Amino acid sequence: MHASSPSSVTPTDAIVESLTRAIVEHRLQPGSKLAEQRLADQFGVSRTLVRQALFQLSQQRLVTLEPARGAFVAAPSMEEARQVFGVRRMLEAGLVKAFMAQQTESQLRALEDHIAQEKMAIARGDVAGRTTLLGDFHVHMAELMGNTVLAQMLGELISRCALITLMYQSSTAASHSVDEHATLVDAMRAGDELRAVRCMDEHLRNVAATLNILEEETV
């Protein structure tokens, strides 16, 4: 999720950003109730603005809104995560091919710089930071291509399984993800499309496997 420029950040945006960070950092646990009046008091705004922020978070699948009960931090099911990864595997095979069709040296370097940030987040034990960066790598590829629609779609898909990733991904699995990102970029730099597509597919399957959401596939 990428913030707007500072001059255009609204009170609602600020609430969305703050609650997202609290969810990602596990200060708000899956299933926790989000009381409108308490949040309004905390942020010094009206309940209307809080309601708008909660609606935005529900659109991103980080919050669930239940009639007559209120808002709760989402607790995505394993089946939902499994479906998300299935869609991502289909989408991101195309992403790799499209990226390689127009890749430049500066784009490849930008991805390598991103991987360096991932490694630093893991080294300093920044769980929230590493989770965000590992997901953003995929969005960043689409952004570097100038495909804002694909970047937005990937961002939404990734946010839907962010909670599950945070709950179940170990630091060892995160390190493997960084290595797989690096292997992917190496394949793209070498111009080997088949290997790059295979690297992306294996990477997404490995992440799903570490979260115990990968179903056995029948041949």
C-alpha positions in Angstrom: 0.0 0.0 0.0 1.5 3.3 -1.1 0.6 6.5 0.6 -0.4 9.7 -1.2 1.9 12.7 -1.3 2.0 14.4 2.1 0.1 17.5 0.9 -2.9 15.3 -0.1 -3.1 13.1 2.9 -6.6 13.4 4.5 -7.6 12.6 8.1 -9.2 9.5 6.7 -6.0 8.5 5.0 -4.1 9.0 8.3 -6.5 6.7 10.2 -6.3 4.0 7.5 -2.4 4.2 7.6 -2.3 4.1 11.4 -4.7 1.1 11.7 -3.0 -0.7 8.8 0.3 -0.4 10.6 -1.2 -1.5 13.9 -2.7 -4.6 12.2 0.5 -5.4 10.3 2.6 -5.1 13.5 0.1 -7.3 15.4 -0.8 -4.6 17.9 -4.3 -5.3 16.7 -4.9 -9.0 16.5 -7.2 -10.8 14.0 -10.7 -10.8 15.3 -10.2 -7.7 17.5 -13.2 -5.4 17.6 -12.7 -1.8 16.4 -15.0 0.5 18.3 -15.9 3.6 16.3 -16.2 6.0 19.3 -12.9 4.8 20.9 -11.1 5.4 17.6 -12.8 8.8 17.1 -11.6 9.8 20.5 -8.1 8.4 19.9 -7.7 10.3 16.6 -9.6 13.4 17.6 -12.0 13.1 14.7 -15.7 12.4 14.1 -17.2 9.0 13.9 -18.0 9.7 10.3 -14.3 9.9 9.4 -13.6 6.7 11.4 -16.5 5.0 9.5 -15.0 6.0 6.2 -11.6 4.7 7.2 -13.0 1.4 8.3 -14.9 1.1 5.1 -11.7 1.6 3.1 -9.9 -1.1 5.2 -12.8 -3.4 4.6 -12.3 -2.9 0.8 -8.7 -3.9 1.3 -9.9 -7.0 3.3 -8.0 -6.0 6.4 -11.2 -5.3 8.3 -14.6 -7.0 8.2 -17.8 -5.1 8.8 -20.7 -7.0 10.4 -24.2 -5.6 10.5 -25.3 -4.7 14.1 -22.0 -5.9 15.4 -19.5 -3.4 14.1 -15.9 -3.6 12.7 -13.4 -6.3 13.4 -9.8 -7.0 12.3 -10.0 -9.6 9.5 -9.0 -13.2 10.1 -8.7 -14.6 6.5 -9.4 -18.3 6.1 -6.8 -20.7 4.7 -9.2 -21.3 1.7 -9.2 -17.6 0.9 -5.4 -17.5 1.0 -5.2 -20.6 -1.1 -7.4 -19.0 -3.8 -5.4 -15.7 -3.6 -2.1 -17.5 -4.2 -3.8 -19.4 -7.1 -4.8 -16.2 -8.8 -1.4 -14.7 -8.1 0.4 -17.6 -9.8 -1.7 -17.0 -12.9 -1.3 -13.2 -12.9 2.4 -13.1 -12.1 3.4 -15.6 -14.8 2.1 -12.9 -17.2 3.7 -10.2 -15.1 7.2 -11.7 -15.6 6.7 -12.1 -19.4 5.4 -8.5 -19.8 8.2 -7.1 -17.6 10.9 -8.9 -19.6 9.5 -7.7 -22.9 10.4 -4.1 -22.0 12.9 -4.4 -19.1 15.7 -1.9 -18.8 18.9 -1.9 -16.8 17.5 0.8 -14.4 14.4 -1.3 -13.8 16.5 -4.3 -12.9 18.7 -2.2 -10.6 15.5 -0.9 -8.9 14.4 -4.5 -8.2 17.9 -5.3 -6.9 17.8 -2.3 -4.6 14.4 -3.4 -3.3 15.9 -6.9 -2.5 18.7 -5.2 -0.6 16.0 -3.4 1.6 14.3 -6.8 2.1 17.6 -8.3 3.4 18.1 -5.4 5.8 14.6 -5.7 7.2 15.2 -9.4 7.9 18.6 -8.7 9.4 17.2 -6.2 11.9 14.3 -8.5 12.9 11.7 -6.1 11.4 8.8 -8.5 10.9 6.3 -5.9 9.7 8.9 -4.3 7.5 10.0 -7.5 5.9 6.4 -8.6 5.2 5.6 -5.3 3.6 8.7 -5.3 1.5 8.4 -8.9 0.4 4.9 -8.2 -0.9 5.8 -4.8 -2.4 8.5 -6.5 -4.6 5.7 -7.9 -6.8 3.8 -4.6 -6.9 7.0 -2.8 -7.7 7.5 -4.9 -10.8 4.1 -3.7 -12.1 4.8 -0.1 -11.1 8.2 -0.1 -12.9 6.3 -1.2 -16.1 3.9 1.7 -15.6 1.0 -0.7 -15.3 -1.0 0.9 -12.5 -4.0 -1.3 -12.9 -1.9 -4.5 -12.4 0.0 -2.9 -9.5 -3.4 -2.1 -7.8 -4.7 -5.6 -8.4 -1.6 -7.2 -7.0 -1.6 -4.8 -4.0 -5.1 -5.8 -3.1 -4.4 -9.6 -3.5 -1.3 -9.3 -1.4 -3.1 -7.4 1.4 -5.7 -10.1 1.5 -3.1 -12.7 2.6 -0.9 -10.3 4.6 -2.4 -11.3 7.9 -1.9 -15.0 7.2 1.7 -14.3 6.1 2.3 -12.4 9.3 0.8 -15.2 11.4 2.6 -18.1 9.9 5.8 -17.0 8.0 9.0 -17.6 9.9 12.2 -15.6 9.5 13.8 -18.6 7.7 10.9 -18.7 5.2 11.2 -14.9 4.7 15.0 -15.3 4.0 14.1 -17.9 1.4 11.7 -15.5 -0.3 14.4 -12.9 -0.6 16.8 -15.4 -2.2 14.0 -16.4 -4.6 13.4 -12.8 -5.5 17.2 -12.5 -6.3 17.1 -15.7 -8.4 14.2 -14.4 -10.3 15.9 -11.1 -11.1 19.1 -13.0 -12.2 17.0 -15.0 -14.6 15.3 -11.9 -16.0 18.7 -10.2 -16.3 20.0 -13.2 -18.3 16.9 -12.9 -20.6 15.8 -16.4 -19.8 12.0 -16.1 -19.8 11.2 -19.8 -19.2 13.5 -19.9 -16.2 12.1 -16.6 -14.9 8.5 -17.7 -15.1 9.4 -21.0 -13.4 11.2 -19.1 -10.7 8.2 -16.9 -10.0 5.8 -19.9 -9.9 8.1 -21.9 -7.6 8.5 -18.8 -5.4 4.7 -18.4 -4.9 4.3 -22.1 -4.4 7.0 -22.1 -1.8 5.5 -19.2 0.1 2.1 -21.0 0.1 3.8 -24.2 1.3 5.4 -22.4 4.2 2.0 -21.1 5.2 0.5 -24.6 5.0 -2.1 -23.5 2.5 -0.9 -25.4 -0.5 -3.2 -28.1 -1.6 -1.8 -31.3 -3.3 -2.3 -31.0 -7.0 -3.5 -33.9 -9.0 -1.7 -34.7 -12.3 
